[in-house]
């Protein structure tokens, strides 16, 4: 079973869910020019992207208004997405199960 990150409406929440064919909330794209990860479902101006809450001081990630501040910018090395400024902040799954208690 495929598990994917899905952008949820309200409060910038991201949940791990079962893969659902055609769900735009589960479609993500790395914009190499702006260095942001954007969600296809939440693209209307100003647009939405992944970012680190609390101006980059948190250890989690959420969907936030599109910006090019360092806490929303990432670089991709072929394996991982690293934060543009702080390479110790890597997009990763830190627990062995998701909100639906499925193993990741």
C-alpha positions as CSV (number, residue, x, y, z in Angstrom):
1,X,0.0,0.0,0.0
2,X,1.3,3.4,-0.9
3,X,1.4,6.2,1.7
4,X,1.7,9.8,0.6
5,X,1.8,13.3,2.0
6,X,-1.6,15.0,1.6
7,X,-2.1,18.8,2.1
8,X,-5.2,19.4,4.3
9,X,-7.3,22.5,4.2
10,X,-7.0,24.8,7.2
11,X,-4.0,25.4,9.5
12,X,-1.5,24.1,6.9
13,X,-1.8,20.5,8.1
14,X,-0.1,17.7,6.2
15,X,-1.3,14.1,6.8
16,X,0.1,10.8,5.5
17,X,-2.8,9.0,3.7
18,X,-3.5,6.1,1.4
19,X,-2.6,7.0,-2.2
20,X,-5.7,8.1,-4.1
21,X,-5.4,8.3,-7.9
22,X,-5.9,11.8,-9.2
23,X,-6.0,13.6,-5.8
24,X,-4.3,16.9,-6.4
25,X,-3.9,17.4,-2.6
26,X,-1.3,14.5,-2.9
27,X,0.6,16.0,-5.8
28,X,3.7,17.9,-5.1
29,X,6.3,19.6,-7.3
30,X,9.7,21.1,-6.6
31,X,10.1,24.5,-8.2
32,X,13.8,24.6,-8.9
33,X,13.8,28.3,-9.7
34,X,12.1,29.5,-6.5
35,X,13.5,26.5,-4.5
36,X,10.1,25.7,-3.0
37,X,8.0,22.5,-2.8
38,X,4.4,23.4,-4.0
39,X,1.2,21.5,-3.8
40,X,-0.9,21.2,-7.0
41,X,-4.2,21.5,-5.1
42,X,-3.3,24.8,-3.3
43,X,-1.9,26.7,-6.2
44,X,-4.1,29.8,-6.4
45,X,-2.4,33.1,-5.8
46,X,-0.4,33.7,-3.7
47,X,0.1,29.9,-3.9
48,X,1.1,27.6,-1.1
49,X,4.3,25.7,-0.4
50,X,6.0,23.6,2.3
51,X,7.7,25.5,5.0
52,X,9.1,25.2,8.5
53,X,6.8,27.0,11.1
54,X,8.0,29.6,13.5
55,X,10.2,31.3,11.0
56,X,12.3,28.1,10.6
57,X,12.7,27.4,14.4
58,X,10.3,24.4,14.5
59,X,11.1,20.8,13.8
60,X,8.0,20.1,11.8
61,X,6.7,21.2,8.4
62,X,3.4,22.6,7.2
63,X,1.8,24.2,4.2
64,X,2.1,28.0,4.2
65,X,1.7,30.9,1.8
66,X,4.2,30.9,-0.9
67,X,7.3,32.9,0.0
68,X,11.0,32.8,-0.7
69,X,12.2,33.1,2.9
70,X,14.8,30.6,3.9
71,X,12.4,28.5,6.0
72,X,10.4,27.7,2.8
73,X,13.3,27.1,0.5
74,X,14.8,23.7,-0.1
75,X,17.5,22.1,-2.3
76,X,17.3,18.6,-3.7
77,X,20.4,16.4,-4.0
78,X,18.7,13.4,-5.7
79,X,17.8,11.7,-2.5
80,X,16.6,14.3,0.0
81,X,15.2,17.8,0.3
82,X,17.4,19.9,2.6
83,X,16.5,23.3,3.9
84,X,18.3,26.0,2.0
85,X,19.9,27.6,5.0
86,X,20.0,24.9,7.6
87,X,21.1,21.5,6.1
88,X,20.3,19.8,9.4
89,X,16.6,20.3,8.5
90,X,15.7,17.5,6.1
91,X,12.3,16.4,4.9
92,X,11.8,13.0,6.5
93,X,9.3,10.9,8.3
94,X,10.3,10.6,12.0
95,X,7.8,8.0,13.3
96,X,7.1,4.4,12.4
97,X,3.4,5.0,11.8
98,X,1.1,7.7,10.5
99,X,-2.1,9.2,11.7
100,X,-4.1,6.2,10.5
101,X,-1.8,3.9,12.5
102,X,-0.3,2.5,9.3
103,X,3.4,1.5,9.1
104,X,5.5,3.8,7.0
